[in-house]
């Protein structure tokens, strides 16, 4: 059974930074893609960033240049470094993993971690 556990969310002022972590049960090398999504109140869940087994990445236009996705296979963890945070980044952030090579990983999901950016 695959478990993804997010951590690192919290309350931060606009312009601040946070690093989210997603720890997987077992090796992340099982997954050809992993990523982060977010869902703000009354909005649809949207992809924030994804990383594939070859190291290629894709980002939502709204976070390009501010967010960076990375992974550490030795720690079975995927990270999302967020800088220059804006109030509109406020959302629940979810980690996802997929056995397919895709820019939109969706096979497995974490429970989410809240990020709140105050103005």
C-alpha positions as CSV (number, residue, x, y, z in Angstrom):
1,X,0.0,0.0,0.0
2,X,1.3,3.4,-1.0
3,X,1.3,6.2,1.6
4,X,2.3,9.7,0.9
5,X,2.6,12.1,3.8
6,X,2.9,15.8,3.4
7,X,4.5,18.2,5.9
8,X,5.8,21.7,6.0
9,X,2.7,23.7,5.6
10,X,1.8,26.6,7.8
11,X,1.1,30.3,8.0
12,X,3.5,32.7,6.4
13,X,3.5,36.4,5.4
14,X,3.4,37.4,1.8
15,X,6.9,37.4,0.4
16,X,8.0,34.6,2.7
17,X,9.1,31.0,1.9
18,X,8.1,27.5,2.8
19,X,9.3,24.1,1.9
20,X,6.8,21.3,1.6
21,X,7.9,17.7,2.0
22,X,6.2,14.5,0.8
23,X,7.5,11.3,2.3
24,X,6.6,8.1,0.6
25,X,6.3,4.7,2.1
26,X,8.9,2.7,0.2
27,X,11.0,3.7,-2.7
28,X,9.9,6.7,-4.9
29,X,11.8,5.0,-7.7
30,X,8.6,3.0,-8.2
31,X,7.0,6.1,-9.5
32,X,7.8,7.6,-12.9
33,X,6.2,10.9,-11.9
34,X,5.5,12.7,-8.7
35,X,4.0,16.1,-8.1
36,X,2.2,18.7,-6.1
37,X,-1.4,20.0,-6.5
38,X,-3.3,22.6,-4.6
39,X,-6.9,23.3,-3.9
40,X,-8.1,26.7,-2.7
41,X,-11.6,27.1,-1.2
42,X,-14.3,26.8,-3.8
43,X,-11.8,26.2,-6.5
44,X,-10.8,23.1,-8.5
45,X,-7.7,21.2,-7.6
46,X,-4.8,22.3,-9.9
47,X,-1.4,21.0,-10.7
48,X,1.4,23.1,-9.2
49,X,4.5,21.1,-10.3
50,X,5.5,17.7,-11.4
51,X,8.8,15.8,-11.7
52,X,9.5,12.7,-13.7
53,X,12.0,9.9,-13.4
54,X,14.3,11.5,-15.9
55,X,14.4,14.7,-13.9
56,X,12.2,16.8,-16.2
57,X,9.7,19.1,-14.6
58,X,6.7,21.1,-15.4
59,X,5.0,24.0,-13.5
60,X,1.8,25.9,-13.4
61,X,2.4,29.3,-15.0
62,X,1.4,31.0,-11.8
63,X,4.3,29.6,-9.9
64,X,7.1,29.5,-12.5
65,X,10.2,31.2,-11.1
66,X,8.9,31.0,-7.5
67,X,8.4,27.3,-6.8
68,X,10.9,24.5,-7.3
69,X,10.1,20.8,-7.2
70,X,12.9,18.3,-6.3
71,X,13.2,14.8,-5.1
72,X,15.6,12.8,-2.9
73,X,15.4,9.1,-3.7
74,X,17.6,8.2,-0.8
75,X,15.0,9.8,1.5
76,X,12.0,8.7,-0.5
77,X,10.9,12.3,-0.4
78,X,9.7,14.9,-2.9
79,X,10.0,18.6,-2.0
80,X,8.3,21.8,-3.1
81,X,10.4,24.9,-2.3
82,X,8.2,28.0,-2.4
83,X,9.5,31.5,-2.3
84,X,8.0,34.9,-2.8
85,X,4.7,33.6,-1.6
86,X,1.5,35.4,-2.4
87,X,-1.9,35.4,-0.7
88,X,-3.3,33.7,-3.8
89,X,-1.0,30.7,-3.1
90,X,-3.2,29.9,0.0
91,X,-4.6,26.4,-0.5
92,X,-4.3,22.9,0.7
93,X,-1.3,21.3,-1.0
94,X,-1.4,17.7,-2.0
95,X,1.3,15.3,-3.0
96,X,0.6,12.8,-5.8
97,X,2.5,9.9,-7.4
98,X,2.0,7.9,-10.6
99,X,3.5,4.8,-12.1
100,X,3.1,6.4,-15.5
101,X,5.4,8.8,-17.1
102,X,3.1,11.8,-17.0
103,X,3.1,15.5,-16.3
104,X,-0.1,15.0,-14.2
105,X,0.6,12.3,-11.6
106,X,-2.7,11.0,-10.1
107,X,-2.5,7.4,-9.1
108,X,-1.8,8.0,-5.4
109,X,-2.5,11.0,-3.1
110,X,-1.5,12.3,0.2
111,X,-3.9,13.9,2.7
112,X,-2.7,17.4,2.1
113,X,-1.1,20.2,4.1
114,X,-2.5,23.7,4.5
115,X,-0.5,26.7,3.3
116,X,-1.8,30.1,4.3
117,X,-0.2,33.3,3.1
118,X,-1.3,36.5,4.8
119,X,-1.1,39.9,3.2
